[in-house]
């Protein structure tokens, strides 16, 4: 389980970083690319959360 937790923590870290870049991007191309990255990271987090919901409880 700790591997998944670390993976999710890394995804959350990257998501926050990408969101900061979106808000500070001055050109449309960078903003579009960073928005796409944010959306991709959100999908990855959703998949990771779904895997955790399917996992049996830890003993």
Contact map, one row per residue, 1 for C-alpha under 8 A:
11111000000000000000000000000000000000000000000000000000000
11111100000000000000000000000000000000000000000000000000000
11111110000000000000000000000000000000000000000000000000000
11111111000000000000000000000000000000000000000100000000000
11111111100000000000000000000000000000000000000000000000000
01111111110000000000000000000000000000000000000000000000000
00111111111000000000000000000000000000000000000000000000000
00011111111100000000000000000000000000000000100100000000000
00001111111110000000000000000000000000000000000000000000000
00000111111111000000000000000000000000000000000000000000000
00000011111111100000000000000000000000001001100000000000000
00000001111111110000000000000000000000000000100000000000000
00000000111111111000000000000000000000000000000000000000000
00000000011111111100000000000000000000001000000000000000000
00000000001111111110000000000000000001001100000000000000000
00000000000111111111000000000000000000000000000000000000000
00000000000011111111100000000000000000000000000000000000000
00000000000001111111110000000000011011000000000000000000000
00000000000000111111111000000000011001000000000000000000000
00000000000000011111111100000000000000000000000000000000000
00000000000000001111111110000010010000000000000000000000000
00000000000000000111111110000110011000000000000000000000000
00000000000000000011111110000010000000000000000000000000000
00000000000000000001111111000000000000000000000000000000000
00000000000000000000111111110110000000000000000000000000000
00000000000000000000000111110110000000000000000000000000000
00000000000000000000000011111110000000000000000000000000000
00000000000000000000000011111111000000000000000000000000000
00000000000000000000000000111111100000000000000000000000000
00000000000000000000010011111111110000000000000000000000000
00000000000000000000111011111111111000000000000000000000000
00000000000000000000000000011111111100000000000000000000000
00000000000000000000000000001111111110000000000000000000000
00000000000000000110110000000111111111000000000000000000000
00000000000000000110010000000011111111100000000000000000000
00000000000000000000000000000001111111110000000000000000000
00000000000000000100000000000000111111111000000000000000000
00000000000000100110000000000000011111111100000000000000000
00000000000000000000000000000000001111111110000000000000000
00000000000000000000000000000000000111111111000000000000000
00000000001001100000000000000000000011111111100000000000000
00000000000000100000000000000000000001111111110000000000000
00000000000000000000000000000000000000111111111000000000000
00000000001000000000000000000000000000011111111100000000000
00000001001100000000000000000000000000001111111110000000000
00000000000000000000000000000000000000000111111111000000000
00000000000000000000000000000000000000000011111111100000000
00010001000000000000000000000000000000000001111111110000000
00000000000000000000000000000000000000000000111111111000000
00000000000000000000000000000000000000000000011111111100000
00000000000000000000000000000000000000000000001111111110000
00000000000000000000000000000000000000000000000111111110000
00000000000000000000000000000000000000000000000011111110000
00000000000000000000000000000000000000000000000001111111000
00000000000000000000000000000000000000000000000000111111100
00000000000000000000000000000000000000000000000000000111110
00000000000000000000000000000000000000000000000000000011111
00000000000000000000000000000000000000000000000000000001111
00000000000000000000000000000000000000000000000000000000111
